[in-house]
């Protein structure tokens, strides 16, 4: 029988991270539902594990007291996370997990709050330990970088739903949109691709962490207590850098926040329909948006724009509203640099690029060709 006492804040934080990886449906749920807590009082060790069979999360949890025999508890992740997330977080507050009060249940108690959780069979749960990685590379704000490019991933299970990592940072694309979070990782080997959405849920946005490759896994060590490994995709990623790195004829600049507010108004005019086309006009020192709702009418708004737009005639670019919205929402700087072409003969005429210094760049494919308009 085993009894474990932890600070509520520590318990809630670790369980929240673990639960973000635990599967809630499908084949992975059948194989690896729940959160595994391995308590070893003799060796002063408490290890939390969870996996969706493509990502494996392991964290050593600090504790106040561990008593009794070694125990392995496999507890339902959603209920456990819900309980832990509502515990009062204040200095000196503790939560106790005990399997000797009402076996085979684990009883969780904090002050006057108590939960009795049925355990799942741990014998069929995947087993793994921390990997030794020969070469680790320190990367700043890795989690935030993944979130910044996540909008350009595909909503399926193939390689384009992942993030590609190489010596120049992180890349994503769904064939119509692409993003590049720029980070130089000196000494990194070949490009790898790993699941994007799940990794983004468990990594901190800010701070330095270490990454490396071991076999067919990306290994991430956010700190000395935790290790995450993600299975890499076998399929090749698209050579998205060829698209993003192209040179464009024009560079214009506008205020991101003012443009986003204007864009939000235009999107509201669609009343949730995904069939509407947003038109952007740029030239003569202005950038404008127009949304035509066939049933209710027309919306239009104009914003000052500097750079190349001050010297060329207006051109029209058509977008899916959500694509432009997502691209601008991820842009990290208040002043947006937009690159584009006007020459109808150029092979790259259909692309629009947003860039911020040497930190971030993204590309959108408009819905149709742009045509110079007569003044």
C-alpha positions as CSV (number, residue, x, y, z in Angstrom):
1,X,0.0,0.0,0.0
2,X,1.3,3.5,-0.9
3,X,0.7,7.0,0.1
4,X,1.9,10.1,-1.7
5,X,1.8,13.8,-0.7
6,X,2.5,16.6,-3.1
7,X,2.0,20.4,-3.4
8,X,-1.2,21.1,-5.2
9,X,0.5,23.5,-7.6
10,X,3.1,20.9,-8.6
11,X,0.5,18.2,-9.0
12,X,-1.9,20.4,-11.1
13,X,0.9,21.6,-13.4
14,X,2.3,18.1,-14.1
15,X,-1.1,16.5,-14.6
16,X,-2.2,19.2,-17.0
17,X,0.9,18.7,-19.2
18,X,0.5,14.9,-19.1
19,X,-3.2,15.1,-19.9
20,X,-2.6,17.2,-23.0
21,X,-0.8,14.2,-24.5
22,X,-3.2,11.4,-23.2
23,X,-5.6,10.2,-25.9
24,X,-9.3,10.7,-25.5
25,X,-10.7,8.7,-28.4
26,X,-9.9,6.3,-31.2
27,X,-7.3,3.5,-31.5
28,X,-4.7,5.4,-29.3
29,X,-7.3,5.6,-26.5
30,X,-7.8,1.8,-26.7
31,X,-4.1,1.2,-26.4
32,X,-2.9,4.0,-24.0
33,X,-5.6,5.8,-22.2
34,X,-4.9,7.3,-18.9
35,X,-1.9,8.7,-17.0
36,X,0.6,6.4,-15.4
37,X,2.1,7.4,-12.0
38,X,5.0,5.3,-10.8
39,X,5.7,5.8,-7.1
40,X,8.9,4.4,-5.7
41,X,9.3,5.5,-2.0
42,X,12.6,3.5,-1.5
43,X,14.4,5.4,-4.4
44,X,12.6,8.7,-3.7
45,X,11.1,8.7,-7.2
46,X,7.7,9.7,-8.7
47,X,7.5,9.4,-12.5
48,X,4.5,10.5,-14.5
49,X,4.1,9.0,-18.0
50,X,1.5,9.4,-20.8
51,X,1.4,8.7,-24.5
52,X,-0.8,8.9,-27.5
53,X,1.5,6.3,-29.2
54,X,3.2,9.0,-31.4
55,X,4.3,11.2,-28.5
56,X,5.7,10.0,-25.2
57,X,5.8,12.3,-22.2
58,X,7.8,11.6,-19.1
59,X,8.3,13.8,-16.0
60,X,9.8,13.3,-12.6
61,X,7.5,14.9,-10.1
62,X,8.8,16.5,-6.9
63,X,6.9,15.5,-3.8
64,X,6.7,16.1,0.0
65,X,6.3,12.5,1.2
66,X,6.1,9.0,-0.3
67,X,5.4,6.0,2.0
68,X,4.8,2.3,1.6
69,X,5.6,-0.1,-1.2
70,X,6.4,0.7,-4.8
71,X,3.1,1.3,-6.8
72,X,2.1,2.0,-10.3
73,X,-1.2,3.8,-10.7
74,X,-2.9,4.2,-14.1
75,X,-5.6,6.8,-13.7
76,X,-8.2,8.2,-16.1
77,X,-6.7,11.3,-17.6
78,X,-9.7,13.6,-18.1
79,X,-11.1,13.0,-14.6
80,X,-7.7,13.4,-13.0
81,X,-6.9,16.6,-14.9
82,X,-10.3,18.0,-14.0
83,X,-9.8,17.3,-10.3
84,X,-6.2,18.6,-10.2
85,X,-7.1,21.7,-12.2
86,X,-9.7,22.8,-9.6
87,X,-7.6,22.3,-6.5
88,X,-6.9,25.5,-4.5
89,X,-3.4,26.7,-5.4
90,X,-1.8,28.5,-2.5
91,X,1.3,28.2,-0.4
92,X,1.4,25.1,1.8
93,X,-1.6,23.5,0.2
94,X,-1.1,19.7,-0.4
95,X,-2.9,16.9,-2.1
96,X,-2.6,13.2,-1.0
97,X,-2.9,10.1,-3.1
98,X,-3.5,6.9,-1.2
99,X,-4.3,3.4,-2.4
100,X,-4.7,1.7,1.0
101,X,-8.0,3.4,2.1
102,X,-10.3,1.8,-0.4
103,X,-8.3,-0.6,-2.7
104,X,-8.1,-0.9,-5.6
105,X,-9.2,2.7,-5.9
106,X,-6.8,5.6,-5.4
107,X,-8.2,8.2,-3.0
108,X,-7.2,11.8,-3.7
109,X,-7.8,14.3,-0.9
110,X,-7.1,18.0,-0.5
111,X,-8.5,19.8,2.6
112,X,-12.2,18.8,2.6
113,X,-12.3,17.7,-1.0
114,X,-12.0,14.0,-1.9
115,X,-12.2,11.9,-5.0
116,X,-12.0,8.1,-5.3
117,X,-10.7,7.0,-8.8
118,X,-10.9,3.5,-10.2
119,X,-7.5,2.4,-11.5
120,X,-6.9,1.0,-15.0
121,X,-4.8,-2.0,-15.6
122,X,-1.2,-0.8,-16.0
123,X,0.2,-4.1,-17.3
124,X,-0.8,-3.4,-20.9
125,X,0.3,0.3,-20.9
126,X,3.4,1.1,-23.1
127,X,6.6,1.1,-21.2
128,X,9.6,3.5,-21.8
129,X,12.3,5.3,-19.9
130,X,14.2,8.5,-20.7
131,X,16.5,8.3,-23.7
132,X,20.1,9.2,-23.8
133,X,20.7,11.6,-26.6
134,X,24.2,12.0,-28.0
135,X,23.8,15.6,-29.3
136,X,21.5,18.1,-27.8
137,X,20.9,21.6,-29.2
138,X,19.7,24.5,-27.2
139,X,16.8,26.4,-28.8
140,X,15.2,29.6,-27.4
141,X,11.4,29.9,-27.3
142,X,10.9,26.6,-29.2
143,X,7.3,26.0,-28.0
144,X,6.3,29.5,-29.0
145,X,7.9,29.1,-32.3
146,X,5.8,26.0,-33.0
147,X,2.6,27.8,-32.1
148,X,3.5,30.7,-34.4
149,X,3.7,28.5,-37.5
150,X,0.9,26.0,-36.5
151,X,-1.8,27.9,-38.5
152,X,-0.2,26.8,-41.8
153,X,-0.3,23.0,-41.1
154,X,-2.8,20.7,-42.8
155,X,-5.8,19.3,-40.9
156,X,-5.1,15.6,-41.7
157,X,-2.7,12.9,-40.5
158,X,-0.1,13.0,-43.2
159,X,3.3,14.7,-43.2
160,X,1.8,18.2,-43.8
161,X,0.1,18.1,-40.5
162,X,3.5,18.2,-38.9
163,X,6.3,20.7,-38.4
164,X,9.6,20.3,-40.2
165,X,12.8,21.1,-38.2
166,X,16.2,21.7,-39.7
167,X,19.2,23.9,-39.1
168,X,17.3,27.0,-40.1
169,X,14.3,26.6,-37.8
170,X,10.8,25.3,-38.2
171,X,8.7,25.1,-41.3
172,X,5.0,24.3,-42.0
173,X,2.7,24.2,-45.1
174,X,-0.6,22.9,-46.2
175,X,0.3,23.5,-49.9
176,X,-1.7,26.8,-50.0
177,X,-0.1,28.5,-47.0
178,X,3.4,28.3,-45.5
179,X,5.3,29.6,-42.5
180,X,8.9,29.6,-41.3
181,X,9.9,30.4,-37.7
182,X,13.6,31.3,-38.2
183,X,16.1,29.9,-35.7
184,X,19.6,28.9,-36.5
185,X,20.5,25.5,-35.0
186,X,24.2,25.1,-35.6
187,X,25.2,21.5,-36.2
188,X,21.7,20.1,-36.7
189,X,21.6,17.2,-39.2
190,X,18.9,16.3,-41.6
191,X,15.4,17.8,-41.7
192,X,12.9,15.8,-39.6
193,X,9.1,16.2,-39.4
194,X,7.1,15.6,-36.2
195,X,3.4,15.9,-35.2
196,X,2.7,19.6,-34.7
197,X,-0.5,20.1,-32.7
198,X,0.3,17.7,-29.9
199,X,3.8,19.0,-29.4
200,X,2.5,22.6,-29.2
201,X,0.2,21.7,-26.3
202,X,2.9,20.5,-24.0
203,X,5.9,22.8,-24.5
204,X,6.3,26.2,-22.8
205,X,6.2,29.2,-25.1
206,X,9.2,31.0,-23.6
207,X,12.6,30.0,-22.4
208,X,15.4,27.8,-23.5
209,X,15.2,24.0,-23.9
210,X,17.2,21.3,-25.5
211,X,16.3,19.2,-28.6
212,X,18.0,16.3,-30.3
213,X,17.3,13.2,-32.4
214,X,17.5,9.5,-31.2
215,X,16.7,7.0,-33.9
216,X,13.2,7.8,-35.3
217,X,12.4,10.2,-32.4
218,X,12.7,13.9,-31.8
219,X,13.7,14.3,-28.2
220,X,12.8,17.5,-26.3
221,X,14.0,18.2,-22.8
222,X,12.2,21.3,-21.4
223,X,14.1,21.0,-18.1
224,X,16.0,18.6,-16.0
225,X,12.8,16.8,-14.9
226,X,11.0,16.2,-18.1
227,X,11.6,14.5,-21.5
228,X,9.3,14.4,-24.5
229,X,9.9,12.2,-27.5
230,X,7.9,12.4,-30.7
231,X,7.8,9.9,-33.6
232,X,9.1,11.4,-36.8
233,X,7.2,11.0,-40.1
234,X,8.8,8.7,-42.7
235,X,7.4,10.7,-45.7
236,X,9.4,13.6,-47.2
237,X,8.3,17.2,-46.5
238,X,7.6,19.6,-49.3
239,X,10.6,21.8,-50.3
240,X,8.7,24.8,-48.9
241,X,11.8,26.9,-48.6
242,X,11.9,27.3,-52.4
243,X,8.6,29.1,-52.2
244,X,9.2,31.2,-49.1
245,X,12.7,32.3,-50.2
246,X,11.6,33.7,-53.5
247,X,12.4,37.4,-54.3
248,X,9.4,39.8,-54.8
249,X,9.2,43.0,-56.6
250,X,7.4,45.2,-54.1
251,X,7.6,45.8,-50.3
252,X,4.8,47.7,-48.5
253,X,4.2,48.3,-44.9
254,X,1.1,48.7,-42.7
255,X,0.0,48.5,-39.1
256,X,-0.9,45.0,-38.1
257,X,-3.4,45.9,-35.3
258,X,-5.3,48.4,-37.4
259,X,-5.4,46.0,-40.3
260,X,-6.5,43.1,-38.1
261,X,-9.4,45.2,-36.7
262,X,-10.4,46.1,-40.3
263,X,-10.2,42.4,-41.2
264,X,-12.3,41.4,-38.3
265,X,-15.0,43.7,-39.4
266,X,-14.9,42.2,-42.9
267,X,-15.0,38.7,-41.5
268,X,-18.0,39.6,-39.4
269,X,-19.8,40.6,-42.6
270,X,-19.7,37.0,-43.8
271,X,-22.0,35.9,-41.0
272,X,-19.9,32.7,-40.7
273,X,-20.2,31.6,-44.3
274,X,-17.0,30.0,-45.7
275,X,-18.1,30.8,-49.3
276,X,-17.2,34.5,-49.3
277,X,-14.2,36.0,-51.0
278,X,-12.3,38.8,-49.4
279,X,-10.7,41.3,-51.8
280,X,-7.6,43.4,-50.8
281,X,-6.6,46.4,-52.8
282,X,-3.1,47.8,-52.5
283,X,-1.6,50.9,-54.2
284,X,-1.7,54.7,-54.2
285,X,-0.5,54.8,-50.6
286,X,-3.4,52.6,-49.3
287,X,-4.4,49.1,-48.4
288,X,-8.2,48.4,-48.5
289,X,-10.5,45.5,-47.8
290,X,-13.8,44.7,-49.4
291,X,-16.3,41.9,-48.6
292,X,-19.3,41.4,-50.7
293,X,-22.2,39.5,-49.1
294,X,-24.7,38.7,-51.8
295,X,-27.6,38.5,-49.4
296,X,-26.9,41.5,-47.1
297,X,-24.7,44.0,-49.0
298,X,-21.1,45.3,-49.1
299,X,-18.3,46.1,-46.6
300,X,-15.2,48.2,-47.3
301,X,-12.5,49.9,-45.3
302,X,-9.2,51.7,-46.1
303,X,-5.9,52.0,-44.2
304,X,-2.7,54.0,-45.0
305,X,0.1,52.0,-46.4
306,X,3.8,53.0,-47.0
307,X,6.6,51.6,-49.1
308,X,6.1,50.4,-52.7
309,X,2.3,50.9,-52.4
310,X,2.9,54.7,-52.5
311,X,4.2,54.5,-56.1
312,X,2.2,51.9,-58.0
313,X,-1.3,51.6,-59.3
314,X,-3.9,49.6,-57.3
315,X,-3.8,45.9,-57.7
316,X,-6.5,43.5,-56.4
317,X,-5.8,40.3,-54.5
318,X,-8.5,37.8,-53.5
319,X,-8.3,35.6,-50.4
320,X,-10.2,33.3,-48.2
321,X,-10.8,35.5,-45.2
322,X,-9.6,33.0,-42.7
323,X,-6.3,32.5,-44.4
324,X,-5.4,36.2,-44.2
325,X,-6.7,36.4,-40.7
326,X,-4.6,33.4,-39.5
327,X,-1.5,34.8,-41.2
328,X,-1.8,38.2,-39.6
329,X,-2.7,36.8,-36.2
330,X,0.6,34.9,-36.1
331,X,2.7,37.8,-37.3
332,X,5.1,38.8,-34.4
333,X,5.6,42.5,-35.1
334,X,3.3,45.5,-35.1
335,X,4.5,46.8,-38.4
336,X,3.8,44.3,-41.2
337,X,6.2,44.0,-44.2
338,X,4.2,42.6,-47.1
339,X,6.0,41.5,-50.3
340,X,4.3,40.8,-53.6
341,X,4.5,41.1,-57.4
342,X,2.5,42.9,-60.0
343,X,4.0,41.6,-63.3
344,X,1.4,39.2,-64.7
345,X,4.1,37.2,-66.6
346,X,6.1,36.2,-63.6
347,X,5.8,32.6,-62.4
348,X,5.4,33.7,-58.8
349,X,2.7,36.3,-59.4
350,X,0.2,34.5,-57.2
351,X,2.1,34.6,-53.8
352,X,2.0,37.2,-51.0
353,X,4.7,37.1,-48.4
354,X,4.8,38.5,-44.8
355,X,8.2,39.0,-43.2
356,X,9.6,40.3,-40.0
357,X,13.4,40.8,-40.0
358,X,15.3,37.6,-39.5
359,X,12.7,36.0,-37.2
360,X,9.6,35.0,-39.1
361,X,8.2,34.7,-42.7
362,X,5.0,33.3,-44.2
363,X,3.5,33.0,-47.6
364,X,-0.2,32.9,-48.8
365,X,-1.6,31.7,-52.1
366,X,-4.5,34.0,-53.2
367,X,-7.6,32.6,-54.7
368,X,-7.1,34.1,-58.1
369,X,-4.7,36.2,-60.3
370,X,-4.3,39.8,-59.4
371,X,-4.9,42.3,-62.1
372,X,-3.7,45.9,-62.2
373,X,-6.6,48.3,-62.0
374,X,-7.0,51.5,-63.9
375,X,-6.9,54.6,-61.7
